[in-house]
Amino acid sequence: MNELDSLVESARQLFAQSATPADLENAKAQFLGKSGRVTELMKGMAQLSVEEKKSRGAAINVTKQAIEAALTARRQALQEAELQAQLKAEALDVTLPGRQRGQGGLHPVSLTLERIQGIFGSMGFDVAEGP
């Protein structure tokens, strides 16, 4: 296993350990950022001959593509997990009883009649019904 294969494997392991998108972006910066490992390998190509640059550059590009593929796969897995957690939190149990509608109130005339009867009843009067 050469240096580039071990670089891809360490990137995959670090991406797998990332639990949040922020952790994943930090891990990405370690490999693909301005001062990342792949960038350092690209900078080191300046000292190589033209033939070595071609073969080394192609190998580094394959490594970079493999790291980006692992990054994309982990990013999608994190998004899927986040979506599943959100759906689970927002789940609606259709077997629960629904909201009860409020019962209506008495007609304003009926309320007024009851109040008047209450007032007269408190003064000692009786309510007589019928003919």
C-alpha positions as semicolon CSV with decimal commas, in nm:
position;residue;x (nm);y (nm);z (nm)
1;M;0,000;0,000;0,000
2;N;0,162;0,321;-0,111
3;E;0,143;0,671;0,029
4;L;-0,159;0,777;-0,180
5;D;-0,364;0,470;-0,089
6;S;-0,294;0,524;0,280
7;L;-0,393;0,890;0,236
8;V;-0,729;0,787;0,089
9;E;-0,783;0,532;0,365
10;S;-0,704;0,782;0,641
11;A;-0,941;1,033;0,477
12;R;-1,219;0,773;0,471
13;Q;-1,162;0,689;0,836
14;L;-1,164;1,055;0,939
15;F;-1,478;1,121;0,735
16;A;-1,649;0,820;0,895
17;Q;-1,568;0,957;1,242
18;S;-1,726;1,294;1,160
19;A;-2,062;1,317;1,334
20;T;-2,167;1,665;1,216
21;P;-2,135;1,859;0,891
22;A;-1,895;2,101;1,066
23;D;-1,668;1,811;1,166
24;L;-1,682;1,686;0,810
25;E;-1,577;2,026;0,672
26;N;-1,284;2,037;0,915
27;A;-1,180;1,690;0,801
28;K;-1,211;1,801;0,438
29;A;-0,981;2,095;0,505
30;Q;-0,713;1,858;0,636
31;F;-0,700;1,680;0,302
32;L;-0,832;1,915;0,032
33;G;-0,784;2,259;0,189
34;K;-0,518;2,520;0,106
35;S;-0,267;2,358;0,336
36;G;-0,413;2,008;0,306
37;R;-0,222;1,691;0,240
38;V;-0,323;1,664;-0,126
39;T;-0,228;2,026;-0,187
40;E;0,112;1,963;-0,031
41;L;0,162;1,668;-0,266
42;M;0,074;1,890;-0,562
43;K;0,324;2,153;-0,448
44;G;0,594;1,887;-0,421
45;M;0,556;1,807;-0,791
46;A;0,754;2,117;-0,891
47;Q;1,081;1,936;-0,827
48;L;0,996;1,638;-1,050
49;S;1,083;1,587;-1,417
50;V;0,818;1,620;-1,687
51;E;0,758;1,244;-1,717
52;E;0,739;1,200;-1,341
53;K;0,499;1,496;-1,318
54;K;0,258;1,327;-1,561
55;S;0,244;0,997;-1,378
56;R;0,254;1,149;-1,029
57;G;-0,008;1,412;-1,123
58;A;-0,244;1,148;-1,258
59;A;-0,203;0,939;-0,943
60;I;-0,264;1,242;-0,720
61;N;-0,576;1,334;-0,920
62;V;-0,712;0,981;-0,879
63;T;-0,644;1,009;-0,506
64;K;-0,816;1,348;-0,492
65;Q;-1,121;1,209;-0,674
66;A;-1,139;0,914;-0,434
67;I;-1,124;1,150;-0,134
68;E;-1,394;1,372;-0,286
69;A;-1,613;1,066;-0,351
70;A;-1,574;0,953;0,011
71;L;-1,652;1,308;0,126
72;T;-1,966;1,324;-0,088
73;A;-2,084;0,985;0,034
74;R;-2,039;1,084;0,399
75;R;-2,205;1,421;0,338
76;Q;-2,509;1,244;0,191
77;A;-2,516;0,997;0,480
78;L;-2,514;1,283;0,733
79;Q;-2,790;1,465;0,545
80;E;-2,998;1,147;0,532
81;A;-2,948;1,086;0,904
82;E;-3,043;1,446;0,980
83;L;-3,356;1,414;0,766
84;Q;-3,455;1,088;0,936
85;A;-3,408;1,245;1,279
86;Q;-3,620;1,543;1,178
87;L;-3,894;1,319;1,038
88;K;-3,889;1,108;1,353
89;A;-3,922;1,420;1,569
90;E;-4,209;1,552;1,360
91;A;-4,392;1,220;1,331
92;L;-4,768;1,235;1,374
93;D;-4,945;0,948;1,545
94;V;-5,272;0,909;1,358
95;T;-5,410;0,673;1,623
96;L;-5,428;0,948;1,884
97;P;-5,768;1,112;1,934
98;G;-5,814;1,434;1,743
99;R;-5,879;1,776;1,882
100;Q;-6,227;1,820;2,018
101;R;-6,432;2,100;1,879
102;G;-6,561;2,347;2,131
103;Q;-6,924;2,309;2,227
104;G;-7,146;2,596;2,136
105;G;-7,281;2,853;2,377
106;L;-7,629;2,969;2,469
107;H;-7,808;3,228;2,262
108;P;-7,768;3,583;2,398
109;V;-8,145;3,610;2,461
110;S;-8,142;3,285;2,662
111;L;-7,843;3,410;2,865
112;T;-8,020;3,737;2,940
113;L;-8,338;3,555;3,044
114;E;-8,139;3,333;3,285
115;R;-7,967;3,637;3,436
116;I;-8,298;3,817;3,486
117;Q;-8,451;3,507;3,648
118;G;-8,145;3,482;3,873
119;I;-8,175;3,844;3,980
120;F;-8,547;3,819;4,054
121;G;-8,494;3,483;4,224
122;S;-8,238;3,642;4,458
123;M;-8,499;3,906;4,551
124;G;-8,747;3,637;4,652
125;F;-8,959;3,604;4,339
126;D;-9,048;3,268;4,186
127;V;-9,066;3,182;3,820
128;A;-9,399;3,038;3,718
129;E;-9,426;2,850;3,395
130;G;-9,734;2,748;3,204
131;P;-10,081;2,906;3,146
